[in-house]
Amino acid sequence: MQLPQAFIERMERLLGGDFPAFVASYDQPRRQGLRANRLKIDAAELKKRLNTELSPVAWTVDGFYYPQGFRPAKHPYYHAGLYYIQEPSAMAPAVILNPSPGERVLDLCAAPGGKTVQLAAALGNSGILVTNDNNPNRVKALVKNVERYGLTRTIVTNETPDKLAAVFGEYFDRVLVDAPCSGEGMFRKEPDMIKSWSPSTVEACTSMQQPILEDAARMLKAGGWLLYSTCTFAPEENEQMIASFLETHPEFTLMPIPMHAGWDAGRPEWTNEGNKQLKNTVRLWPHKINGEGHYLALLQKQREQRDKPAHIQERRINERELEDFYAFVQDTLPNWNGFKDPGVRLTLHEDRLFLTPAEAPPLHSLRLARQGWLLGSFKKKRFEPSQAFAMGITASDAVKVVRFIPDDPNVIRYLKGETLMIQADKGWNLVCLDNFPLGWAKGAGGMLKNMYPPGWRWIDGGAE
């Protein structure tokens, strides 16, 4: 692999005797990973169901390395949201942040959503998870992953961090800042990144990271934890960024991170200040672990800044507006009563119905991709359920269920959006792979009309 000369010279200067092993790692094949979605299945059960050799990722209970030749995105269980395909080192930040059920959590730079899904699993679909990306194109992938993996207590925003801070104030128990960075740690995974890298890329990224970290700090409660991570080696984006932040934020302390084999402590000597606290940060090196390059810093806020959220009036729903929704639930999901949970409230945006965490502040001043779990839309005299609704419930919630086993040819036909010529109950049916929902279909006269959304459909070919 041809690495940029300026990058090579800097890394040789920084690493000294470790440099030959570091640069040699780029000629080694990268390790690929997937992680069980614990909202739907535990890791041991997933390993049993996937007919391939999986080996554990040491720093997470639900992550695995998968072998060359296995195509995880071409298995029906992937489309059922049972696992997320994720680079193994990228599994570490959410593990270190380690939210508890019921907490309020923010994933500030979230697309495409792997860490969001991981955080939601730790929360057990409880509390509130706000996941954000300020890029309108990237947020589409984030929404799709929130919905595929059955996240039901998640709000998806498409905002700048300062706009979020104005609404939320000191609201969150835990904040993840997986900062936009120069991506040096991903050169082996994504060689095209090498072409766009230059020393000025590092400078541009540091100018973005600093205000993002500032706004993240404003949204954290006293006693809360903030996890800053990058996938780059540049000290300017890592130790130097944290050292500069600590100088101007005495209310924050660096917390020690539990270490795993091959993980290294941060390098205070790569900063002007030489702050020994920086040894509590962590570096993941591709020549020392089975994964790509990452940096992790865990900060705890000691006292309040007293940022107060904005107050915006929210429209109340008239119960008559929900009659078609209640009729759908009674007919199709008589065993589901999620909308009665006191921890959520029904909200409307135009014709779309959401289940929004009850403790969320009014959100109307923000650009929202999802103001909670999208249940569906109101059409003329009917309620039409969403794909997200299907993926967030279980087979036992529905009264009309069509089940397939993984090797049934109808599974791929359904995922391609084809009409299935099979007998089914009239009306809305929940289509399941074993007991795991795939989506909706409508039974009518000896056939099953496919309601699987076009943007989700199985495409033949491709690397995955």
C-alpha positions in Angstrom: 0.0 0.0 0.0 1.4 3.4 -1.0 1.1 5.7 2.0 1.6 9.5 1.7 5.2 10.5 2.2 4.3 13.3 4.8 2.3 10.8 6.8 5.1 8.2 6.7 7.7 10.8 7.9 5.5 12.0 10.7 4.6 8.5 12.0 8.3 7.4 11.8 9.2 10.4 13.9 6.5 9.7 16.5 6.8 5.9 16.7 10.6 5.4 16.5 11.3 1.7 17.0 7.6 0.8 16.6 7.5 2.3 13.1 8.6 -0.8 11.1 5.8 -3.0 12.6 3.3 -0.1 12.2 4.0 0.4 8.5 4.2 -3.4 7.8 0.6 -3.7 9.1 -0.6 -2.0 6.0 0.5 -5.0 3.9 -1.5 -7.4 6.1 -5.2 -8.2 5.3 -7.6 -6.2 7.5 -9.9 -8.0 9.9 -13.6 -7.6 9.3 -16.3 -7.7 12.0 -20.0 -7.9 12.8 -21.8 -7.3 16.1 -25.0 -9.0 17.4 -28.0 -6.6 17.8 -28.8 -7.4 21.4 -32.2 -5.8 21.0 -33.2 -8.8 19.0 -30.7 -11.6 19.7 -27.8 -12.4 22.0 -24.3 -13.1 20.7 -24.3 -16.8 21.5 -27.6 -17.4 19.7 -26.4 -15.4 16.6 -23.2 -17.4 16.5 -25.2 -20.6 16.5 -27.5 -19.5 13.7 -24.8 -18.2 11.3 -23.2 -21.1 9.5 -19.7 -19.7 9.5 -16.6 -19.5 11.8 -16.8 -16.5 14.1 -14.2 -15.5 16.6 -14.8 -13.0 19.4 -13.7 -9.4 19.5 -12.0 -9.1 22.9 -13.3 -5.6 23.9 -17.0 -6.3 23.4 -19.4 -9.1 24.5 -21.3 -9.0 21.2 -18.7 -8.6 18.5 -17.1 -11.1 16.2 -14.5 -11.3 13.4 -15.8 -13.1 10.4 -13.8 -15.0 7.8 -12.8 -13.9 4.3 -15.4 -15.2 1.8 -18.4 -14.8 4.1 -20.8 -12.1 2.8 -22.7 -11.0 5.9 -24.9 -8.4 4.0 -26.2 -11.3 1.8 -27.6 -13.3 4.6 -31.4 -12.9 5.4 -30.6 -12.4 9.1 -28.8 -9.2 8.2 -32.1 -7.9 6.7 -33.9 -8.9 9.8 -31.6 -6.6 11.8 -29.9 -9.4 13.8 -26.4 -8.0 13.4 -24.5 -4.9 12.3 -21.4 -5.1 10.1 -18.8 -3.0 11.9 -15.0 -2.6 11.9 -13.8 -4.2 15.2 -12.0 -1.1 16.6 -15.1 1.0 16.0 -17.0 -1.2 18.5 -14.9 0.2 21.3 -16.3 3.7 21.9 -19.8 2.7 22.8 -18.5 0.0 25.0 -16.4 2.5 26.9 -19.2 5.0 27.2 -21.3 2.2 28.6 -24.7 3.8 29.2 -27.2 2.2 31.6 -30.9 1.5 30.9 -33.1 4.6 31.4 -30.3 7.2 30.8 -30.4 10.1 28.3 -27.7 9.6 25.7 -26.5 11.7 22.7 -24.6 10.3 19.7 -23.5 13.6 18.2 -21.7 12.6 15.0 -23.5 9.4 14.4 -23.9 8.4 10.7 -24.0 5.7 9.5 -25.2 4.5 12.9 -23.2 1.5 14.1 -22.5 3.1 17.4 -26.1 4.4 17.7 -27.3 0.8 17.4 -24.8 -0.3 20.0 -25.8 2.4 22.4 -29.5 1.6 22.0 -28.7 -2.1 22.8 -27.0 -1.0 26.0 -30.0 1.1 26.9 -32.3 -1.8 26.2 -34.5 0.6 24.1 -35.2 2.6 27.3 -34.5 6.1 28.3 -33.8 8.5 25.4 -31.2 8.2 22.7 -30.7 11.3 20.4 -28.6 10.5 17.4 -27.5 13.3 15.1 -25.6 14.0 11.9 -25.5 17.4 10.3 -25.1 16.1 6.7 -28.5 15.6 5.0 -27.2 12.7 2.9 -25.5 10.9 5.7 -28.5 11.2 7.9 -30.5 9.0 5.5 -28.2 6.1 6.2 -28.5 6.8 9.9 -32.3 6.7 9.7 -32.3 3.4 7.8 -30.1 1.8 10.4 -32.1 3.1 13.3 -35.2 1.6 11.7 -33.6 -1.7 10.5 -32.3 -2.6 13.9 -35.6 -1.9 15.8 -34.7 1.2 17.8 -37.9 2.5 19.4 -36.7 5.2 21.9 -34.5 7.1 19.4 -34.8 10.6 18.0 -32.8 11.3 14.8 -31.8 14.9 14.2 -30.1 16.6 11.3 -28.6 19.6 13.0 -25.4 21.5 13.9 -24.2 20.8 17.5 -24.8 24.5 18.6 -28.5 24.2 17.5 -28.9 21.0 19.6 -27.2 22.7 22.6 -29.7 25.6 22.5 -32.6 23.1 22.7 -31.2 20.5 25.2 -29.0 22.5 27.5 -27.4 20.2 30.2 -29.7 17.3 29.4 -27.7 14.2 28.7 -26.1 11.6 31.1 -23.7 10.4 28.4 -22.5 11.9 25.1 -20.5 10.2 22.4 -18.5 12.5 20.1 -17.1 10.2 17.3 -15.5 13.3 15.8 -15.1 13.9 12.0 -11.3 13.3 11.5 -8.6 12.9 8.9 -9.2 9.1 8.9 -5.6 8.0 9.0 -6.6 4.9 11.0 -8.9 3.8 8.1 -6.3 3.8 5.3 -6.1 0.0 5.3 -9.9 -0.4 5.4 -10.6 2.4 2.9 -7.6 3.0 0.6 -9.4 5.8 -1.3 -9.0 8.0 1.8 -5.2 8.1 1.1 -5.9 10.1 -2.1 -7.7 12.9 -0.2 -5.3 13.1 2.7 -2.7 15.8 3.2 -1.3 17.7 6.2 -4.0 20.4 5.6 -6.6 17.7 6.1 -5.5 17.4 9.7 -5.6 21.2 10.2 -9.2 21.3 8.7 -10.4 18.6 11.0 -9.0 20.1 14.2 -10.8 23.4 13.3 -14.1 21.3 13.2 -13.5 19.2 16.2 -12.9 22.0 18.7 -16.4 23.6 18.5 -18.1 20.2 18.3 -16.4 19.2 21.6 -17.4 22.6 23.1 -21.1 22.1 22.2 -21.0 18.5 23.4 -19.8 19.7 26.8 -22.6 22.1 27.1 -25.2 19.3 26.7 -23.7 17.1 29.4 -25.1 17.0 33.0 -22.9 17.3 36.0 -21.5 13.9 36.8 -22.1 12.8 33.1 -19.6 11.1 30.8 -18.4 12.3 27.4 -16.5 9.9 25.2 -14.4 11.6 22.5 -13.1 9.3 19.8 -11.4 9.5 16.4 -10.1 7.0 13.8 -6.9 8.9 13.2 -3.3 8.9 14.5 -2.6 12.7 14.4 -1.8 14.0 17.9 -3.4 17.4 16.9 -6.7 15.6 16.6 -6.2 13.4 19.7 -4.0 14.2 22.7 -3.6 17.9 21.7 -7.3 18.3 21.2 -8.1 16.9 24.7 -5.2 18.8 26.4 -6.5 22.1 24.9 -10.1 21.3 26.0 -9.0 20.5 29.6 -7.1 23.8 29.8 -10.3 25.8 29.2 -12.7 23.4 31.0 -11.5 22.7 34.6 -15.0 21.2 35.3 -13.9 18.1 33.3 -11.6 15.3 34.4 -10.1 12.5 32.3 -11.3 9.1 33.5 -9.2 5.9 33.2 -10.4 3.4 30.5 -10.3 -0.3 31.2 -7.5 -1.7 29.0 -7.4 -4.8 26.8 -4.5 -6.7 25.3 -2.8 -4.6 22.7 -4.3 -1.3 23.7 -1.8 1.5 24.4 -2.1 4.5 26.8 -2.3 8.0 25.3 1.0 9.9 24.7 1.3 13.1 26.9 4.7 13.7 25.3 3.0 14.5 22.0 1.6 17.7 23.4 3.2 20.9 24.5 1.6 20.7 28.0 2.7 17.1 28.7 -0.4 16.7 30.9 0.0 13.3 32.6 -3.8 12.9 32.7 -3.5 12.0 29.0 -2.2 8.6 29.9 -5.8 7.8 30.8 -6.7 8.1 27.1 -6.3 5.1 24.8 -4.7 4.4 21.4 -5.5 1.4 19.2 -2.8 0.6 16.7 -3.2 -1.7 13.7 0.1 -3.5 14.4 -0.9 -4.3 18.0 -4.6 -5.4 17.7 -6.8 -7.1 15.1 -8.4 -3.9 14.1 -7.8 -0.4 12.7 -6.5 2.8 14.3 -8.6 4.6 17.0 -8.2 7.0 19.8 -10.5 7.2 22.9 -10.8 9.8 25.7 -13.4 9.5 28.5 -14.2 12.7 30.3 -16.4 13.3 33.3 -18.1 16.6 34.0 -17.8 17.6 37.7 -20.2 20.6 37.9 -23.0 22.4 36.1 -22.6 25.2 33.6 -26.3 26.1 33.9 -27.1 26.1 30.2 -30.9 26.1 30.1 -32.9 24.6 27.2 -35.2 26.7 25.0 -39.0 26.3 25.7 -41.2 25.8 22.6 -44.9 25.0 22.7 -45.8 21.6 21.2 -49.1 20.9 19.5 -51.4 18.4 21.4 -53.0 15.6 19.4 -56.8 15.4 19.3 -57.9 11.8 20.1 -60.1 11.7 17.0 -57.0 12.1 14.9 -55.9 8.6 16.1 -59.0 6.6 15.5 -57.6 4.9 12.3 -54.4 4.1 14.2 -56.3 2.5 17.1 -58.4 0.5 14.6 -55.2 -0.8 12.9 -53.7 -1.9 16.3 -56.9 -3.6 17.3 -57.1 -5.6 14.1 -53.4 -6.3 13.4 -51.5 -6.0 16.7 -53.9 -6.8 19.5 -51.0 -8.0 21.7 -49.1 -4.8 21.4 -49.7 -1.9 23.8 -46.4 0.1 23.4 -48.3 3.4 22.9 -49.7 3.0 26.5 -46.2 3.0 28.0 -46.0 6.1 30.3 -42.4 6.7 29.0 -43.6 7.6 25.5 -46.1 9.9 23.9 -47.8 9.9 20.5 -46.8 12.8 18.3 -47.8 13.9 14.8 -45.8 15.6 12.1 -48.0 16.3 9.1 -49.6 12.9 8.3 -46.9 10.8 10.1 -47.4 9.3 13.6 -44.5 8.9 16.0 -43.9 7.4 19.4 -41.7 9.9 21.1 -39.9 9.6 24.4 -42.1 11.4 27.0 -39.2 13.2 28.6 -37.9 14.7 25.4 -38.2 18.5 25.2 -40.2 20.1 22.4 -38.2 19.6 19.2 -40.0 21.9 16.7 -37.0 24.3 16.3 -34.7 21.4 15.1 -34.4 19.7 11.7 -35.8 16.3 12.5 -35.3 13.2 10.5 -37.3 11.2 13.0 -38.9 12.6 16.2 -39.1 9.1 17.6 -40.3 5.7 16.4 -42.1 6.2 13.2 -45.3 4.1 13.4 -46.8 5.0 10.1 -48.9 7.5 8.1 -52.5 8.5 7.9 -54.0 8.2 4.4 -57.6 8.8 3.4 -59.7 6.9 6.0 -56.9 4.5 6.9 -53.6 4.1 8.8 -50.6 2.7 6.9 -47.9 1.2 9.2 -44.2 1.9 8.5 -41.3 -0.4 7.9 -39.9 1.0 11.2 -43.0 -0.2 13.0 -42.6 -3.7 11.7 -38.9 -3.8 12.7 -39.5 -2.6 16.3 -42.2 -5.1 17.3 -42.1 -8.9 17.7 -43.9 -11.8 16.0 -45.9 -12.3 19.2 -47.4 -8.8 19.0 -49.2 -9.6 15.7 -52.2 -11.7 15.1 -51.5 -12.2 11.3 -48.0 -13.6 10.8 -46.3 -15.1 7.8 -43.2 -17.0 8.8 -40.4 -18.2 6.6 -37.2 -20.2 7.4 -33.9 -18.8 6.1 -33.5 -21.1 3.1 -37.1 -20.7 1.9 -36.9 -19.1 -1.6 -39.8 -16.8 -0.7 -37.5 -15.0 1.7 -35.3 -13.5 -1.1 -38.4 -13.0 -3.2 -40.0 -10.9 -0.4 -36.8 -9.0 0.2 -36.7 -8.2 -3.6 -40.2 -6.7 -3.3 -42.0 -9.5 -5.3 -45.6 -10.5 -4.9 -45.8 -13.9 -3.2 -48.4 -16.4 -4.4 -49.2 -17.9 -1.1 -52.3 -18.1 1.1 -52.4 -15.6 3.9 -55.0 -13.8 6.1 -56.7 -10.9 4.5 -55.3 -7.5 5.5 -51.9 -6.5 7.0 -49.6 -9.4 7.8 -46.2 -9.3 9.6 -43.7 -11.1 7.5 -41.1 -12.9 9.7 -37.8 -14.8 9.3 -38.3 -17.4 12.0 -39.7 -15.1 14.7 -37.8 -12.0 13.5 -39.8 -9.4 11.6 -38.8 -8.4 8.1 -41.7 -6.1 7.2 -45.3 -5.9 6.1 -47.4 -7.5 3.4 -51.1 -7.5 2.6 -53.0 -10.8 2.2 -55.6 -10.9 -0.6 -57.1 -13.7 -2.6 -54.4 -16.3 -2.5 -51.5 -13.9 -2.8 -49.4 -11.7 -0.5 -49.0 -8.1 -1.8 -45.5 -7.0 -0.9 -45.1 -3.8 1.2 -41.3 -4.0 1.6 -39.9 -0.5 0.9 -38.0 0.0 -2.4 -35.0 1.6 -0.6 -34.5 -1.6 1.5 -34.7 -4.2 -1.3 -32.3 -7.0 -1.9 -29.9 -6.3 -4.8 -28.1 -9.2 -6.5 -24.3 -8.9 -6.8 -22.0 -6.5 -5.0 -19.1 -7.1 -2.7 -21.3 -7.7 0.3 
